[in-house]
């Protein structure tokens, strides 16, 4: 089964986002083991900015200690590795920065082709999470207003019509508020591709609510870095 087939299969899923810039071999090994124990479905590796050359080491450590699919969640064209199972080719369709829509993809494409890894074209939709986030600053784009469900719906529809295979509603790491349940529900009802939601999901209750609203994949990052009980998050998501 391909990674995309796993993503598209029935049932709610949880993904843990790991920042390779904070890589420590023992901590990463512990994260992998905890994810196995919690029945985590997917591991996303990446960040808005990498200052250390730890991407390969991070992926290698994860794969040596678990068999959970590892997907690169890139912040820029340097975040590419042949060690991953799949690559989320993110296009920031909520913004109007041509570099984030296609420019950086052109730079990365030859290397991605040579690595022969599974590519999942993903529409990245940044939503206002109540504070400026790293992704909004680094991408040079404005997020969709938190209460403008119709804009998010039309953006997701356009992305799907352009051939993108997954949508990702993102409030940003450390967001003060999550993507609204209303927006999640309306976007999910309008598209036929899998929907991931992340940003500000700091409690199992928030994870459960986002899954119940329609998200297929709940992405948790910051909460996990703070030693939250990932099994409680996974159980909350898998119950929906």
FENNOR-V767642 format. One record per residue. N is the residue number from 1. RES is the residue in one small letter. PHI is phi in whole degrees, -180 to 180 (* if undefined). OMEGA is omega in degrees with one decimal (none if undefined). NEAR is the number of other C-alpha atoms within 10 Angstrom. Layout:
# FENNOR-V767642
N,RES,PHI,OMEGA,NEAR
N,RES,PHI,OMEGA,NEAR
This chain:
# FENNOR-V767642
1,x,*,177.4,5
2,x,-72,177.6,11
3,x,-62,-179.7,18
4,x,-65,176.1,15
5,x,-63,177.1,9
6,x,-65,179.4,14
7,x,-62,-175.2,20
8,x,-82,-178.0,19
9,x,-69,-176.9,12
10,x,-67,179.2,9
11,x,101,177.4,13
12,x,-74,-175.9,22
13,x,-131,176.1,26
14,x,-120,177.8,27
15,x,-120,175.5,24
16,x,-104,180.0,25
17,x,-94,-176.4,25
18,x,-117,-179.5,24
19,x,-89,-178.6,21
20,x,-67,178.2,23
21,x,-68,179.5,18
22,x,-104,-174.1,17
23,x,-62,168.5,18
24,x,-140,-171.5,14
25,x,-57,-177.8,14
26,x,-69,178.9,10
27,x,-66,-179.9,12
28,x,-66,175.5,21
29,x,-60,178.9,19
30,x,-63,177.9,15
31,x,-60,-179.4,22
32,x,-60,-178.6,23
33,x,-66,177.7,15
34,x,-66,178.8,16
35,x,-67,176.6,22
36,x,-62,-178.8,16
37,x,-63,-177.9,12
38,x,-91,-177.7,17
39,x,62,174.2,17
40,x,-65,-174.2,23
41,x,-89,-173.2,21
42,x,-144,173.4,23
43,x,-118,175.2,24
44,x,-103,179.8,24
45,x,-123,178.6,24
46,x,160,179.6,22
47,x,-163,-178.9,21
48,x,-67,-177.3,19
49,x,-150,176.2,17
50,x,-109,177.9,18
51,x,-108,178.3,8
52,x,-123,-178.7,10
53,x,-88,-172.6,13
54,x,-114,-173.9,17
55,x,-60,-179.2,23
56,x,-62,-178.9,16
57,x,-63,179.3,16
58,x,-64,-179.4,23
59,x,-65,-179.2,25
60,x,-60,179.8,17
61,x,-67,178.4,20
62,x,-61,-175.2,25
63,x,-72,177.7,18
64,x,-76,-174.1,10
65,x,-121,175.8,15
66,x,-162,177.4,17
67,x,-114,175.4,12
68,x,-73,179.5,18
69,x,-57,179.7,19
70,x,-108,-180.0,25
71,x,-115,174.2,25
72,x,-80,179.0,26
73,x,-115,-163.8,22
74,x,-80,172.7,20
75,x,-98,178.7,20
76,x,-163,-174.5,20
77,x,-66,178.9,15
78,x,-79,-176.4,14
79,x,-90,-178.5,22
80,x,-133,179.0,20
81,x,-150,176.6,18
82,x,-77,-175.7,16
83,x,-86,-176.1,18
84,x,-76,174.9,22
85,x,-88,179.9,20
86,x,-158,-174.6,22
87,x,-131,175.0,25
88,x,-83,179.8,19
89,x,-84,-171.8,23
90,x,-83,172.1,25
91,x,-118,-176.7,25
92,x,-79,-172.9,22
93,x,-80,176.1,23
94,x,-81,-177.6,23
95,x,-108,-178.7,20
96,x,-125,177.6,13
97,x,-89,-175.1,16
98,x,-60,178.8,12
99,x,-63,-178.6,14
100,x,-87,177.7,21
101,x,-88,-176.3,18
102,x,-152,-172.4,14
103,x,-57,-177.8,13
104,x,-73,177.0,17
105,x,-68,177.9,17
106,x,-62,179.3,12
107,x,-65,-174.8,13
108,x,-81,-170.1,16
109,x,-54,-178.1,13
110,x,-60,179.3,10
111,x,-69,178.5,14
112,x,-61,179.7,19
113,x,-62,-177.2,11
114,x,-70,-178.6,9
115,x,-79,177.7,14
116,x,55,176.5,11
117,x,-102,-178.7,15
118,x,-65,179.7,18
119,x,-110,178.0,18
120,x,-119,179.0,17
121,x,-64,-171.1,18
122,x,-129,175.3,25
123,x,-84,-177.6,29
124,x,-96,-175.2,26
125,x,-116,-178.4,24
126,x,-83,-178.2,28
127,x,-119,-179.3,28
128,x,-59,-179.9,24
129,x,-104,176.0,24
130,x,94,176.8,16
131,x,-159,177.9,13
132,x,-71,-178.4,17
133,x,-111,179.7,20
134,x,-59,-175.6,16
135,x,-69,178.7,20
136,x,-68,179.6,19
137,x,-69,-176.1,11
138,x,-71,-179.1,12
139,x,-86,-179.2,17
140,x,64,-178.4,14
141,x,-127,176.4,17
142,x,-90,177.1,17
143,x,-75,172.7,20
144,x,-69,177.8,20
145,x,-54,-173.5,14
146,x,-57,-175.1,18
147,x,-103,-177.8,14
148,x,-100,-178.8,14
149,x,-58,-175.7,21
150,x,-65,178.1,13
151,x,-67,178.8,15
152,x,-63,179.8,24
153,x,-62,-178.7,20
154,x,-65,178.4,14
155,x,-66,178.8,21
156,x,-65,177.9,28
157,x,-60,-179.9,20
158,x,-62,178.9,15
159,x,-62,178.9,24
160,x,-65,179.5,20
161,x,-65,177.3,11
162,x,-81,175.3,10
163,x,103,177.8,12
164,x,-67,-170.8,20
165,x,-100,177.7,21
166,x,-155,175.2,25
167,x,-116,-178.0,29
168,x,-132,174.5,23
169,x,-88,-170.6,24
170,x,-128,175.0,23
171,x,-88,177.9,31
172,x,99,179.6,27
173,x,-61,179.8,22
174,x,75,-179.1,20
175,x,-59,179.0,23
176,x,-74,177.9,17
177,x,-143,-177.5,18
178,x,-82,170.1,25
179,x,-59,-174.3,25
180,x,-66,176.7,18
181,x,-61,178.7,18
182,x,-61,-179.7,15
183,x,-66,179.2,23
184,x,-58,-177.9,23
185,x,-62,-176.4,18
186,x,-69,178.1,16
187,x,-67,-178.1,26
188,x,-61,-179.9,22
189,x,-68,-174.6,11
190,x,-93,-175.1,13
191,x,-124,178.9,19
192,x,-112,179.9,14
193,x,-97,179.9,19
194,x,-60,179.8,19
195,x,-120,174.1,25
196,x,-105,179.6,26
197,x,-136,179.0,27
198,x,-150,178.2,26
199,x,100,176.0,26
200,x,77,-179.8,25
201,x,-86,-170.0,30
202,x,-107,179.0,22
203,x,-137,175.5,17
204,x,-58,179.9,21
205,x,-64,177.4,14
206,x,-66,178.4,18
207,x,-63,-180.0,29
208,x,-63,-178.2,22
209,x,-65,179.4,17
210,x,-67,177.6,28
211,x,-67,179.6,27
212,x,-65,-179.7,18
213,x,-73,177.0,19
214,x,138,179.7,23
215,x,-65,176.8,29
216,x,-84,-179.1,25
217,x,-130,174.8,25
218,x,-103,-177.6,26
219,x,-107,-179.3,24
220,x,-119,180.0,28
221,x,-132,-174.4,21
222,x,-59,-179.3,21
223,x,-61,-178.2,21
224,x,-69,178.0,18
225,x,-61,-179.6,15
226,x,-93,175.0,9
227,x,66,173.5,9
228,x,-65,-179.7,15
229,x,-77,-175.0,14
230,x,-65,178.2,24
231,x,-66,177.7,17
232,x,-65,176.2,15
233,x,-66,-178.0,25
234,x,-62,179.8,25
235,x,-64,-179.7,18
236,x,-64,-179.2,21
237,x,-75,-175.7,27
238,x,-69,178.4,18
239,x,-72,-176.1,12
240,x,-93,none,17
